[in-house]
Amino acid sequence: MKKNVLRIITLLAVIIFVAACSSNDNSSDDAKSKVDNKNSSVEKVLQEQKDKNDSSNDKKDNKKDKDNKDTNAKDKDKKDDKNKSSSNDKIDVDLSTLNKNLIYAQVYSIMTEPDKYEGKIIKMKGAFSVYKDKKTYFSCIIKDATECCSQGIEFVWKGDHKYPNDYPKENDEITVVGKFNTYKEGNDIYCQLIDADLSF
């Protein structure tokens, strides 16, 4: 009888041991399943992030292409503007690159010694100004750095333009390129840029 009890206890121990191992295998399978799920979740997240980055890069590439097209269009417009002013493409005096004090001094020199500049192509940047007397005069005004003093040169815009529709507003910044010329009205001599190109 002792042997039978011992066998039953041993058999029960084996069954419990097998059951425990089986349960461990199941929990091991569950753990493995969880790891696999985590791995697939991680892979899914990584794939989503990659797709998002690819989409973002496509958008950036499209934006770069659009920016390049815009830049090319602007360059073409500048080239077209340059071609329009081909009569004044050789600039003898470029006032647009000087600082305000130097520009003011240079314009003062032009106004006081106009014979030195006769027939030269001059480029200047300043404020648009209109003066009406018996006729209408247009000029480009340049102020010194303190803006207490100003000098200007009258210009005659080449082509057929009507004031005020075709012209900028008073004090708008303009760039003028034209041939320096002097003319006489009454007893006074005046300076102007003739056959001028105007941009604003």
BALOBA-1460 file (C-alpha; in Angstrom, 3 decimals):
// residues 200
<rec num="1" residu="m" x="0.000" y="0.000" z="0.000"/>
<rec num="2" residu="k" x="2.878" y="2.335" z="0.788"/>
<rec num="3" residu="k" x="4.149" y="1.654" z="-2.710"/>
<rec num="4" residu="n" x="0.798" y="2.578" z="-4.260"/>
<rec num="5" residu="v" x="0.640" y="5.842" z="-2.308"/>
<rec num="6" residu="l" x="4.209" y="6.585" z="-3.322"/>
<rec num="7" residu="r" x="3.377" y="5.880" z="-6.962"/>
<rec num="8" residu="i" x="0.274" y="8.069" z="-6.787"/>
<rec num="9" residu="i" x="2.275" y="10.907" z="-5.197"/>
<rec num="10" residu="t" x="5.009" y="10.530" z="-7.811"/>
<rec num="11" residu="l" x="2.422" y="10.425" z="-10.582"/>
<rec num="12" residu="l" x="0.730" y="13.532" z="-9.176"/>
<rec num="13" residu="a" x="4.081" y="15.281" z="-8.922"/>
<rec num="14" residu="v" x="4.837" y="14.409" z="-12.558"/>
<rec num="15" residu="i" x="1.380" y="15.656" z="-13.642"/>
<rec num="16" residu="i" x="1.826" y="18.887" z="-11.690"/>
<rec num="17" residu="f" x="5.327" y="19.295" z="-13.102"/>
<rec num="18" residu="v" x="4.087" y="18.669" z="-16.686"/>
<rec num="19" residu="a" x="1.165" y="21.021" z="-16.135"/>
<rec num="20" residu="a" x="3.504" y="23.675" z="-14.790"/>
<rec num="21" residu="c" x="5.826" y="23.302" z="-17.744"/>
<rec num="22" residu="s" x="2.880" y="23.470" z="-20.086"/>
<rec num="23" residu="s" x="1.684" y="26.613" z="-18.366"/>
<rec num="24" residu="n" x="5.216" y="28.058" z="-18.665"/>
<rec num="25" residu="d" x="5.206" y="27.205" z="-22.349"/>
<rec num="26" residu="n" x="1.866" y="29.012" z="-22.737"/>
<rec num="27" residu="s" x="3.131" y="32.034" z="-20.831"/>
<rec num="28" residu="s" x="6.290" y="31.810" z="-22.885"/>
<rec num="29" residu="d" x="4.123" y="31.754" z="-26.019"/>
<rec num="30" residu="d" x="2.144" y="34.698" z="-24.648"/>
<rec num="31" residu="a" x="5.354" y="36.593" z="-23.947"/>
<rec num="32" residu="k" x="6.669" y="35.723" z="-27.385"/>
<rec num="33" residu="s" x="3.374" y="36.876" z="-28.907"/>
<rec num="34" residu="k" x="3.601" y="40.154" z="-26.971"/>
<rec num="35" residu="v" x="7.186" y="40.695" z="-28.162"/>
<rec num="36" residu="d" x="6.134" y="39.923" z="-31.736"/>
<rec num="37" residu="n" x="3.228" y="42.370" z="-31.392"/>
<rec num="38" residu="k" x="5.576" y="45.002" z="-29.974"/>
<rec num="39" residu="n" x="8.028" y="44.384" z="-32.803"/>
<rec num="40" residu="s" x="5.291" y="44.692" z="-35.397"/>
<rec num="41" residu="s" x="4.012" y="47.839" z="-33.634"/>
<rec num="42" residu="v" x="7.504" y="49.313" z="-33.655"/>
<rec num="43" residu="e" x="7.903" y="48.372" z="-37.320"/>
<rec num="44" residu="k" x="4.498" y="49.904" z="-38.046"/>
<rec num="45" residu="v" x="5.432" y="53.155" z="-36.278"/>
<rec num="46" residu="l" x="8.798" y="53.250" z="-38.052"/>
<rec num="47" residu="q" x="7.100" y="52.662" z="-41.418"/>
<rec num="48" residu="e" x="4.546" y="55.406" z="-40.696"/>
<rec num="49" residu="q" x="7.352" y="57.792" z="-39.727"/>
<rec num="50" residu="k" x="9.286" y="56.895" z="-42.882"/>
<rec num="51" residu="d" x="6.167" y="57.461" z="-45.015"/>
<rec num="52" residu="k" x="5.625" y="60.789" z="-43.249"/>
<rec num="53" residu="n" x="9.245" y="61.833" z="-43.890"/>
<rec num="54" residu="d" x="9.003" y="60.766" z="-47.529"/>
<rec num="55" residu="s" x="5.815" y="62.801" z="-47.884"/>
<rec num="56" residu="s" x="7.456" y="65.776" z="-46.154"/>
<rec num="57" residu="n" x="10.513" y="65.479" z="-48.429"/>
<rec num="58" residu="d" x="8.238" y="65.349" z="-51.474"/>
<rec num="59" residu="k" x="6.538" y="68.538" z="-50.267"/>
<rec num="60" residu="k" x="9.949" y="70.175" z="-49.685"/>
<rec num="61" residu="d" x="11.104" y="69.106" z="-53.149"/>
<rec num="62" residu="n" x="7.898" y="70.507" z="-54.654"/>
<rec num="63" residu="k" x="8.423" y="73.758" z="-52.716"/>
<rec num="64" residu="k" x="12.061" y="73.913" z="-53.906"/>
<rec num="65" residu="d" x="10.918" y="73.339" z="-57.490"/>
<rec num="66" residu="k" x="8.316" y="76.101" z="-57.105"/>
<rec num="67" residu="d" x="10.888" y="78.463" z="-55.510"/>
<rec num="68" residu="n" x="13.356" y="77.691" z="-58.326"/>
<rec num="69" residu="k" x="10.657" y="78.410" z="-60.915"/>
<rec num="70" residu="d" x="9.788" y="81.688" z="-59.129"/>
<rec num="71" residu="t" x="13.476" y="82.660" z="-58.998"/>
<rec num="72" residu="n" x="13.938" y="81.789" z="-62.673"/>
<rec num="73" residu="a" x="10.855" y="83.858" z="-63.549"/>
<rec num="74" residu="k" x="12.219" y="86.818" z="-61.526"/>
<rec num="75" residu="d" x="15.633" y="86.468" z="-63.200"/>
<rec num="76" residu="k" x="13.913" y="86.423" z="-66.601"/>
<rec num="77" residu="d" x="11.923" y="89.557" z="-65.660"/>
<rec num="78" residu="k" x="15.151" y="91.281" z="-64.567"/>
<rec num="79" residu="k" x="16.834" y="90.235" z="-67.807"/>
<rec num="80" residu="d" x="13.839" y="91.552" z="-69.773"/>
<rec num="81" residu="d" x="14.009" y="94.849" z="-67.840"/>
<rec num="82" residu="k" x="17.735" y="95.031" z="-68.591"/>
<rec num="83" residu="n" x="17.058" y="94.435" z="-72.284"/>
<rec num="84" residu="k" x="14.427" y="97.186" z="-72.246"/>
<rec num="85" residu="s" x="17.038" y="99.661" z="-71.054"/>
<rec num="86" residu="s" x="19.648" y="98.568" z="-73.564"/>
<rec num="87" residu="s" x="20.110" y="102.167" z="-74.749"/>
<rec num="88" residu="n" x="21.481" y="102.991" z="-71.298"/>
<rec num="89" residu="d" x="23.454" y="99.803" z="-70.644"/>
<rec num="90" residu="k" x="26.817" y="101.612" z="-70.385"/>
<rec num="91" residu="i" x="26.605" y="103.549" z="-67.140"/>
<rec num="92" residu="d" x="29.308" y="106.186" z="-66.660"/>
<rec num="93" residu="v" x="28.252" y="107.385" z="-63.196"/>
<rec num="94" residu="d" x="26.385" y="104.971" z="-60.905"/>
<rec num="95" residu="l" x="25.017" y="106.902" z="-57.942"/>
<rec num="96" residu="s" x="22.804" y="104.004" z="-56.831"/>
<rec num="97" residu="t" x="25.708" y="102.165" z="-55.161"/>
<rec num="98" residu="l" x="27.000" y="105.056" z="-53.036"/>
<rec num="99" residu="n" x="25.998" y="105.905" z="-49.469"/>
<rec num="100" residu="k" x="23.746" y="108.944" z="-48.911"/>
<rec num="101" residu="n" x="26.533" y="111.436" z="-48.133"/>
<rec num="102" residu="l" x="28.601" y="110.425" z="-51.171"/>
<rec num="103" residu="i" x="25.536" y="110.516" z="-53.447"/>
<rec num="104" residu="y" x="24.636" y="113.971" z="-52.183"/>
<rec num="105" residu="a" x="28.207" y="115.198" z="-52.757"/>
<rec num="106" residu="q" x="28.327" y="113.630" z="-56.254"/>
<rec num="107" residu="v" x="24.983" y="115.193" z="-57.279"/>
<rec num="108" residu="y" x="26.176" y="118.531" z="-55.914"/>
<rec num="109" residu="s" x="29.314" y="118.181" z="-58.061"/>
<rec num="110" residu="i" x="27.197" y="117.356" z="-61.134"/>
<rec num="111" residu="m" x="24.990" y="120.396" z="-60.562"/>
<rec num="112" residu="t" x="27.891" y="122.791" z="-60.027"/>
<rec num="113" residu="e" x="30.081" y="121.448" z="-62.867"/>
<rec num="114" residu="p" x="27.588" y="120.173" z="-65.455"/>
<rec num="115" residu="d" x="30.023" y="120.482" z="-68.395"/>
<rec num="116" residu="k" x="32.101" y="117.560" z="-67.007"/>
<rec num="117" residu="y" x="29.077" y="115.243" z="-67.194"/>
<rec num="118" residu="e" x="27.487" y="116.311" z="-70.475"/>
<rec num="119" residu="g" x="26.444" y="113.231" z="-72.508"/>
<rec num="120" residu="k" x="27.353" y="110.737" z="-69.749"/>
<rec num="121" residu="i" x="24.956" y="107.986" z="-68.714"/>
<rec num="122" residu="i" x="23.993" y="108.412" z="-65.064"/>
<rec num="123" residu="k" x="22.116" y="106.008" z="-62.820"/>
<rec num="124" residu="m" x="20.535" y="107.237" z="-59.619"/>
<rec num="125" residu="k" x="18.134" y="106.078" z="-56.957"/>
<rec num="126" residu="g" x="15.997" y="108.430" z="-54.884"/>
<rec num="127" residu="a" x="12.528" y="109.805" z="-54.210"/>
<rec num="128" residu="f" x="10.139" y="110.676" z="-57.033"/>
<rec num="129" residu="s" x="9.206" y="114.340" z="-57.115"/>
<rec num="130" residu="v" x="6.898" y="116.427" z="-59.323"/>
<rec num="131" residu="y" x="7.046" y="120.185" z="-59.901"/>
<rec num="132" residu="k" x="4.339" y="121.982" z="-61.856"/>
<rec num="133" residu="d" x="4.831" y="125.395" z="-63.416"/>
<rec num="134" residu="k" x="3.937" y="126.195" z="-67.025"/>
<rec num="135" residu="k" x="4.756" y="122.539" z="-67.629"/>
<rec num="136" residu="t" x="5.306" y="119.522" z="-65.393"/>
<rec num="137" residu="y" x="8.815" y="118.524" z="-64.335"/>
<rec num="138" residu="f" x="9.776" y="115.145" z="-62.873"/>
<rec num="139" residu="s" x="12.890" y="114.590" z="-60.800"/>
<rec num="140" residu="c" x="14.768" y="112.117" z="-58.659"/>
<rec num="141" residu="i" x="15.564" y="113.659" z="-55.276"/>
<rec num="142" residu="i" x="18.426" y="112.471" z="-53.061"/>
<rec num="143" residu="k" x="18.732" y="113.519" z="-49.420"/>
<rec num="144" residu="d" x="21.932" y="113.495" z="-47.409"/>
<rec num="145" residu="a" x="22.377" y="111.145" z="-44.433"/>
<rec num="146" residu="t" x="20.819" y="113.625" z="-41.967"/>
<rec num="147" residu="e" x="17.957" y="114.263" z="-44.422"/>
<rec num="148" residu="c" x="18.202" y="117.996" z="-43.855"/>
<rec num="149" residu="c" x="19.500" y="118.776" z="-47.356"/>
<rec num="150" residu="s" x="18.484" y="117.401" z="-50.713"/>
<rec num="151" residu="q" x="19.669" y="117.531" z="-54.297"/>
<rec num="152" residu="g" x="17.813" y="116.306" z="-57.327"/>
<rec num="153" residu="i" x="18.077" y="115.874" z="-61.063"/>
<rec num="154" residu="e" x="15.186" y="116.302" z="-63.431"/>
<rec num="155" residu="f" x="14.539" y="113.438" z="-65.844"/>
<rec num="156" residu="v" x="12.568" y="112.916" z="-69.022"/>
<rec num="157" residu="w" x="11.167" y="109.393" z="-69.206"/>
<rec num="158" residu="k" x="11.547" y="108.002" z="-72.714"/>
<rec num="159" residu="g" x="8.400" y="106.732" z="-74.409"/>
<rec num="160" residu="d" x="4.803" y="107.890" z="-74.196"/>
<rec num="161" residu="h" x="3.719" y="108.136" z="-70.548"/>
<rec num="162" residu="k" x="0.821" y="110.047" z="-69.010"/>
<rec num="163" residu="y" x="1.003" y="111.705" z="-65.616"/>
<rec num="164" residu="p" x="-0.261" y="110.689" z="-63.029"/>
<rec num="165" residu="n" x="-1.506" y="107.275" z="-64.284"/>
<rec num="166" residu="d" x="1.832" y="105.877" z="-65.526"/>
<rec num="167" residu="y" x="4.083" y="107.500" z="-62.920"/>
<rec num="168" residu="p" x="4.879" y="106.524" z="-59.323"/>
<rec num="169" residu="k" x="3.386" y="108.384" z="-56.373"/>
<rec num="170" residu="e" x="5.166" y="111.401" z="-54.926"/>
<rec num="171" residu="n" x="8.120" y="110.333" z="-52.698"/>
<rec num="172" residu="d" x="8.085" y="106.702" z="-53.938"/>
<rec num="173" residu="e" x="11.575" y="105.265" z="-54.380"/>
<rec num="174" residu="i" x="12.633" y="105.222" z="-58.026"/>
<rec num="175" residu="t" x="15.682" y="104.324" z="-60.088"/>
<rec num="176" residu="v" x="16.485" y="106.432" z="-63.143"/>
<rec num="177" residu="v" x="19.080" y="105.791" z="-65.852"/>
<rec num="178" residu="g" x="19.530" y="108.463" z="-68.499"/>
<rec num="179" residu="k" x="21.888" y="110.673" z="-70.504"/>
<rec num="180" residu="f" x="22.979" y="113.850" z="-68.736"/>
<rec num="181" residu="n" x="21.990" y="117.003" z="-70.571"/>
<rec num="182" residu="t" x="21.769" y="120.739" z="-69.885"/>
<rec num="183" residu="y" x="19.190" y="123.120" z="-71.312"/>
<rec num="184" residu="k" x="18.389" y="126.796" z="-71.007"/>
<rec num="185" residu="e" x="15.076" y="128.364" z="-69.980"/>
<rec num="186" residu="g" x="15.192" y="132.130" z="-69.968"/>
<rec num="187" residu="n" x="18.526" y="133.087" z="-68.457"/>
<rec num="188" residu="d" x="18.879" y="129.932" z="-66.366"/>
<rec num="189" residu="i" x="20.631" y="126.654" z="-67.201"/>
<rec num="190" residu="y" x="19.050" y="123.432" z="-65.946"/>
<rec num="191" residu="c" x="20.287" y="119.852" z="-65.761"/>
<rec num="192" residu="q" x="18.317" y="116.760" z="-66.701"/>
<rec num="193" residu="l" x="18.603" y="113.115" z="-67.642"/>
<rec num="194" residu="i" x="17.101" y="112.617" z="-71.073"/>
<rec num="195" residu="d" x="15.959" y="109.442" z="-72.838"/>
<rec num="196" residu="a" x="15.669" y="108.008" z="-69.318"/>
<rec num="197" residu="d" x="14.548" y="104.584" z="-68.151"/>
<rec num="198" residu="l" x="12.456" y="104.688" z="-64.991"/>
<rec num="199" residu="s" x="11.773" y="101.821" z="-62.613"/>
<rec num="200" residu="f" x="9.795" y="101.945" z="-59.383"/>
